[in-house]
Amino acid sequence: MSSQPEHDWIDLLRQNRDELIPAWTEIVETSLAGRMTASELTNDIREIFDGLTSADGRESDIRSTTYDGLRALLADLGRTRARQGFSPTEAAVSVFALKTATLTLLEQRGDLAAYQAFASLSRVVDDLGLYMLETYASARETVIAQQAETLLELSTPVVKLWDGIVALPLVGTLDSARTQVVMEALLQALVDTGSEHAIIDITGVAAVDTQVAQHLLKTVQAARLLGAECIVSGIRPQIAQTVVALGIEFGDIHTKASLSDAMLLAMRRSGLDVVSRA
């Protein structure tokens, strides 16, 4: 039995370019359920095909310099697919579908001699597909980390209620990472506005553990170093019970049942008073 040189798969692809690209594109398009335009998809497939067939077929290691251009292209596509919200399978099908398109073509022609070339092509395509998946996963983790950071920033808005009074309404779950962001956001707002009073409202916080409570106390102490006093408002009954059960001491930190009560206290401390016209 004669052996076929591994680079035959390059010739196999080049000689059938006009048939393989449309067939490959159709398979990928079906799997993506119309979430990309046909022109975008065809362009992506054509670029992968040209990158693959422009490589030196004697080199099968896709990590070699021969495949630098193709790896860069797949890395870019992997990051794009991750940002577009495609699943790992949907991202990888852009590469793996070449095998299906090629095998279908060979079966239709009954070209048994070309099967060996296909086997070599299959190994390279598998390696390329896995490389694209690695890139996709890395890009996805980056996107998730960026989104988490953005959510942290959005979830800690410091608002100015009055001259010299700022408020930090907290909603959701507090953990060590978020409480650190809370401290940084509040201290920066105190510096930027020159405020002497800050209200930390935790009405929207369902639970507080020892570590989070300690972080809040440190935030209050840090604010004092900047010449500002904090008022903690909106402590739920469940949180109050937890704080007592854990033996956490709030010391001389003022607490109020609601944000409005805390606002009234802060205004009085600032020398202001609220008078009803009625």
N, C-alpha and C positions, 0 to 999 in steps of 0.2 A: 504494500500500500504506500503510495507516494505521499509525502508530506507537503503541505502548502506553506509558503512563507507567510509569516504573520502579517506582513504589510499588504497582503492581497485585499484585506478588508477596505483599505483606502481606495483601491481600484474599484472594488465592488460598489462603494458609495458614489465615487465620482461618475462611474458609468451609468448610474441609475438616479442621478440627482433630480431630474425633472419629474420622476415618478415618486421618489421617496419623500421629498419635501411636502408635497400636498397630502400624501397619505399620513405622514407623521403629524402634520398640522391638524388633520381631521381627528385623529385619535386624541390629541391633547385638547382640542376644542370641545370634544364631547365630554371629557372628564371635568372641564372647568365650567360647564353649564352656562355658557354665554357670558361669563363675567369678564371676558376680555374681548376686544373687537378682533375680527378675523385678520385685519391688516396688522394689528399689534402682534398677534400670535405668529403670523406668517413671518414677520420681520425677525422675531426672536428665534424661531426655528431655523430660519435661513442663516442667521448669524452663528448659531451653534454648529450647524452643518458645515458652513464654510470654515469655521475655526477648527473643526475636527478633521476635515479633509485637507487642510493646509498644513497639518502637522506631519512630521516625519514618521511614516508608518513603521519604521524599524524600531521605534522606541515605544514600548507599551506601558512604561511607568508614567502615569499622568502627573506625578509630582516633579518630573524632569523639566528642564527649561524649555523643552520642545512644546510643552503645553502651557507655557506661561500666559499667553494671550487667551487661550480657551478657559483657563482657570479664572482669570480676571473677569471674563464675560459671565461665567457661571456664578461667580461670587456676587457680581452686580445684580444678576437676575434673582439670586437667592434672597438678597437683601430687599429687592423690590417686592418679591412675592410675600415676604414676611410683613412688610409694611402694608401691603394690600390686604392682609388678613387671610391669605390662602393657607390651607393645612400643609403639613410636611409632605403628605402623599401627593397633593395637588401640585406642589412645587417640584417634586422629583419626577413626576410623570413627563415633564417637559424633556427630560433626558431619556428615561427608560422606554418611552414610546417608540423611539427609533428602532429598538430591537423588534417590536411587534410589526412595525411597518416593513422592516427588511425581511423578516421571516415570512410574512404574508406574500411578499413579492417573490421570494425564492420558491415557496410552495406552489404558487400559480405557474411558475415556469418549470418546475420540476428539475431545477438545476442543483443536482446533488453535490457536484464538485465545489459549488460555492458555499456549501454548508460549513466547511472548515474555516473559510474566511469569516463566516458569520460567527463562529465560535470565538475567534480572536476578537472580532468586533464586540461581542457580548461582554467579554472580560473588561475591555476598555470602557464601555458604556456603564457597566456596573460601578467601576471605580469613579467615573465622572459623576454618576448619580449620587453616590455616597458623599463625594466631595461637596456637591451642591447642598445636600442635606445638612452637612456640618456647618456650612456657611449660613444656611437658613436658620438653623438652631441658634447659632451665635447672634445673628441679627435679631432674631425674635427675643432673645434674652435682653439685648440692648434696648429694644423697643419697650419691653415690659418694665425695665428698670427706669427708663426715661418717663414713662407714663406714671409709675409709682412716685417718682420724684415730683412730677407736676401735680399729682393729686395731693401730695403732702403740702405743697405750697398753696394750692387752692383751698385746702381744708383748714388753713390757719390764717384767715383774713383778720387784720387788725384795723378797726374802723375808729375814726375820730367822732366822739359823741358831742363833745363841747370843747371849748378852748381849755386845754390842760387836762382833758379826760379822754382816754382811749379805751376801747373794749375789744376783747378777744373772745368771740363766741365759738365754742367748740362743739362739734357734732360728730357722732360716730364713736369708733373705738380708739382709745388712747393706748399707745405702747411707748416703749423707750425711745424709738426712733422719732415718733411724732412729737413726743413731749420735748425732745431736743430741738426740733424745728419750732415748736411753740415758743420755747425760751428765746431762741435767736430772733424770731419774728417780733416778739413783744419788745425785747430790749432795743432792737433796731428802730422800732416805731417810737419808743420813748425818746431815743436820741434825736430822731428826725423831727418830731413834733414838739419836743421840750415839755412834754406832759408830766404832771406830778401825780396823776392818779390813773390807775389802770384797773379795769374790771375783767376778771377771767370768769366767763360764764360757762358753766358745764351742764346746762340744762339738757343739752342733746347728747350727753355722755351716759351710757347705760351702766358702766361699771368702772371702778378704779381699784387697782391693786396697790400693794405696798410700794412697789418700785415707781409706779406712775405718781402716786401721792408724794413720794420723796422728790421726784422731779419737779412737781408743781411747787413744793415748798422751796426748792432751790431757785426756781424762777422768781418767786416772790422776794427771796433774799437778794438775788442779783439785781432786781429792780430797785430795791432799797439802796443798793450801792450807787445807783444812778440818781438817787434823790426822789424816787417815786414810791408811792404806796399802792399796794394791790388789794383789791376786794374780790373774794371768790363768791360767786353767786350761782344759784340754780342747783344746789346740791340735792339730789333725790334722796328720798327716805332710805332706799336700798344702799345707796353709797354712804349715807350717814351711818347706817348700821355697820357697814363693812369697815369704815374708818375707825369707829369705836371698838369693834371686835379686834382689829389689828393693832390697836393701841397707838394709832398715829396721832401725834399732837400737832394741832394747828397753831398753838401758842397764841400770840397776840394778833394773828391775822384775822381781819374782819371778814365775816361771812354773812351773806344775806340770802333770803329765800328766792328772790327773783332778781332779774336784771334791772327792773324799774326801781326796786328798793336800793340796789347797789348804786344806781345812777343818782338817786336822791341823796344818798350818803356822800357820794363823791362831790356833788354840787355844794352841799353844806360845808364840807371840808375846804372847798375852794372859796368860801365866803359868799356863796349864792344861796338863794332860797326860792322855793316855788310857792307862789301865793295864788289861791283860787279867786277868781273874779266874782264867783257866785256869792 
